[in-house]
Amino acid sequence: MAKITAETVKQLRELSGAGVMECKRALEETDGDLDRAAAILKERGVAAAAKRADRAAKDGLISSYIHPGSRIGVLIEVNCETDFVARTDEFQKLVRDLAVQVAGLRPIYTTIDSIPEEDLAAKRKELAESEMLKGKPEAMHAQIIEGQLKKWYGEVVLVEQPFRDQDITVGQLVTAAIAKTGENIKVRRFVRFELGE
């Protein structure tokens, strides 16, 4: 068994944001393998976030972002469970990052569940009548439409969008914040303003 040093624990803590004892246990489980320990902590964080999903998130922040040039502005509400977490630098950075995301990538909806039924039905109808289905076997139409819907979600749903130049979605970014803070976090709503629209 590899000797777990304080330096290794510190590295894993900086990498994952997990507590000291959690980092030490993960390193012991993986015989000192930093990458495997980080993967274990990530899995545990996702599982913990799923457990917290039903907890009430009624505190948080309403924040604004005005893009340089003052032609685009965003108001966003992100909720957490306590004002203690809402006041942390990490939570405030998350809210600001989300506001910048809304300004830059123009999502329309916060989550897939927030898409009104009539909007979803209209998009399905548009895809069903599109040229891309011409010449394709009838049996594949439903699968093609679902694939195109998933692509559309990545464009118009905030939590499904890729986050900046990273290989994660906004939803995964929020899940990582839930794992770090130990509290449920929800993007409640946002509004994006653009001059002349």
N, C-alpha and C positions, 0 to 999 in steps of 0.2 A: 504494500500500500504506500502510495506517495505521501510525502510530508506536505501538509497544507500550511503554507506560510501566510502571514498577515498581509504581505504584499499581493499574493494571489487573490486573497479574499477581497482586498481593496480594489484590484483590477476588475473582478467580477461585479463588485458593487457598483463601480462607475459605469460598467457596461450595461448592467441590467436595472439598476435603481432599486434592487431588492435589499432587504435588511441584512445585517452582518451575519446573523445566525442562519438565515435562509441560504446565503451564499456559501457559508461553511458547510452546511449539510449537503448542498448540491455538489460541491467540490469533493466531499467525502464519498458520495454516491458514485461519482464518475472517476474516482481515483486521481483527482487533481487535473482532469482534462477541462480546460477553461471553456472551450467551444461547446462541448457536450453539456457542461454545467449551465452555460447561458441558455442553451436550447431547453433544458429541463425547466429552468426558471421562467422562460417565456411561455411554455406550455401551462405551467401552474398559474401564471398570471392571466392567461386567456380563460382558463377554467374558473379562476376566482372572479374574473370580470363577468362571466356568464351567471355565476351565483348572485352577483350584486345587481343584475339587470332589473329585478323587480323592486328594488329598494327605492323609496321616494327621493327624488333629487329636486329640492325646492329652493335651494340657495344657489349661489353662483354669481355670474356677472353679466351685465349688458355692456357691451363695448362697441366702439366705433373705429373705423379705419377710413381715412381719407387718402386716396392715392395722390402722389405728387402731381401737381397741376390742377388739383381740385376738380377734376371732371368725373371721378368715380368715388362713391362713398358707400360704406357698408355699416349697418347696425346688426349686431348679432347677440343672441342670448344663449349662453351655455350654462347649464345647471349642474350642481354637485350637491352633496348632502349637507355640508356644513360651511359656515362662513370662514372657518379656520383654513380649509383647503382653498376656498375662493380667494383668499388673500395671499396664497403662496405665489412665488415667482413662476414656478412651473405651470400652475393653472393659468395665470395671467398670460404667459407666453403661448400656451395652447390656444387660448381664446383669440389672441392676436393673430397667430398663425392661421386659424380658421377664418378669421375676417379677411386676411390677405388672400386666402384660397378662394373665398366667395368673390372678391373683387376681380381676381385674375381669371378664374375658370367659369364664372357665370352659372353656377348650379341653379336649378329652379326649385327643387324639392330637398328636404333634409334627409329623408329615408325613403326606401321603396314603399313602405307602408303609408307614407304621407302623400303618395300620388293619388289624386282623386280618381275614382273608378271611371268617370267619363273620359279623362285624359288617357288613361291606360287603354280603354276600349278603342279610342280614336287612333292611338298609336298602333295597336294590334291590327285594326282595319287598314290603316295606311300600309303596314308591312305586308298584309295578306294580298293587297291589290298592287304591290310593287312589281317592277320589271324583273327583279332578281329571282322571282319564283318561276318565271316563264322558262319552260323547257326542263324544269326539275321534276323528278317523280313526285306524285301527289303524296306519297307516304312520308316524304322528307319535309314537306311544307311546315308542319308544326315545329319540327326540330330547328329548321332555319329561322323561323319567326322567333323562337325562344332565344336563339343565339344572337339575333339582331336586337332583341329587347335587352339582353344583358349588356350589349355594347352601348345601347342608348342610355341605360342606367348609369354607366360609367361616365357619360357626358353630362347628364342633367341631375343626378342625385349626389348631393354633397358627400355622404359617407361612402359612396361607391367610387368616387373619383380618385385617381392616383394623387398622392400627396407630393407636390413639387417634383423634384428630380430623384425621388427615392423610390424604392421598390415596394412601397406599402400604400394602402389606400388610406383615406381620411378615417374610415371606420377602424382600421387597425391602429392608427395613431391614437384615436380616442381610447381603444381597448388597452393599449400600452399605458396610457395615462391612468386608467382605472386601476390597472395592476400596481402602478407605482403609488397612487394616493390611497388605495384601499377603499375608495368611495365610488358609487355609481356616478357617471358623468353622462349627460345628455345634451346634444345640440338641440335646443328647443325650437328656435326659429331664427330667421335672418331676413333682411331686406337689402337689396342692392339697388343703388341709384346711379344712373349714368346721365350726365348732362345731355339734354335733348331727347331722351327716350320717354 
